[in-house]
Amino acid sequence: MPFLVSTTNSLEINPENFDVMSMIDRSFEVELVGQEIKDQKGGKIGKILGSQYNVGTAVFDLPRLFKNGVDAKYFLGDKKVIMWQPVWLKLQNQPEGEEEEPQPMTQEEQEIQKDIEQMKIEHGERHVNKK
């Protein structure tokens, strides 16, 4: 998942107008790869895989993130870390055993499904990767 290291103590996030590009600090030159992101209790929650300036990607313990809740705070040393779920990643904090209600397909998803079915007909099902 993507993350951002706050380079100021006053960083406030507005979820309705979140713009990570405006928060990039091109003067940030700390090597972050391999460093651990910790929760407010000091427990390891993630490890940085790659970064440029004060943004990057990290692997996170998702069950622990969900358990900590949306108001939890995360840190890299003494600096605040903000992470967010990309729009293309549909992670959900859903209790085990509960199934999500299927959502109707969008027009784009319907067109993709039609294309997949057409490729199955033209090329044979074993040559077409499923979603």
Backbone hydrogen bonds, N-H to C=O, Kabsch-Sander energy under -0.5 kcal/mol:
donor,donor_aa,acceptor,acceptor_aa,energy
3,F,56,G,-2.3
4,L,82,I,-2.6
5,V,54,N,-3.2
6,S,4,L,-0.6
6,S,80,K,-3.2
11,L,8,T,-0.7
17,N,14,N,-1.7
18,F,15,P,-0.6
22,S,19,D,-1.0
23,M,20,V,-1.6
24,I,21,M,-0.8
26,R,24,I,-0.7
28,F,25,D,-1.9
29,E,27,S,-0.6
32,L,30,V,-0.6
34,G,48,I,-2.4
35,Q,32,L,-2.5
37,I,46,G,-2.7
38,K,75,F,-2.9
39,D,43,G,-2.7
40,Q,73,K,-0.9
42,G,39,D,-2.0
45,I,37,I,-3.1
46,G,37,I,-1.8
47,K,59,V,-2.1
48,I,35,Q,-2.6
49,L,57,T,-2.3
50,G,57,T,-1.8
52,Q,55,V,-2.8
55,V,52,Q,-1.9
56,G,3,F,-1.9
57,T,50,G,-2.4
58,A,1,M,-2.4
59,V,47,K,-2.4
61,D,45,I,-2.6
62,L,60,F,-1.3
65,L,61,D,-2.3
66,F,62,L,-2.8
67,K,63,P,-2.3
68,N,64,R,-2.6
69,G,65,L,-1.5
72,A,69,G,-1.2
74,Y,81,V,-0.6
75,F,38,K,-3.0
76,L,79,K,-2.7
79,K,76,L,-1.8
81,V,74,Y,-2.9
82,I,4,L,-3.0
84,W,2,P,-1.2
89,L,86,P,-1.6
90,K,88,W,-0.7
91,L,89,L,-1.2
94,Q,92,Q,-1.3
98,E,95,P,-1.7
99,E,97,G,-0.5
110,Q,106,T,-2.3
111,E,107,Q,-2.1
112,I,108,E,-2.2
113,Q,109,E,-2.4
114,K,110,Q,-2.2
115,D,111,E,-2.3
116,I,112,I,-2.3
117,E,113,Q,-2.3
118,Q,114,K,-2.4
119,M,115,D,-2.4
120,K,116,I,-2.1
121,I,117,E,-1.8
122,E,118,Q,-2.5
123,H,119,M,-3.0
124,G,120,K,-1.5
127,H,124,G,-1.6
128,V,125,E,-1.5
129,N,127,H,-0.6
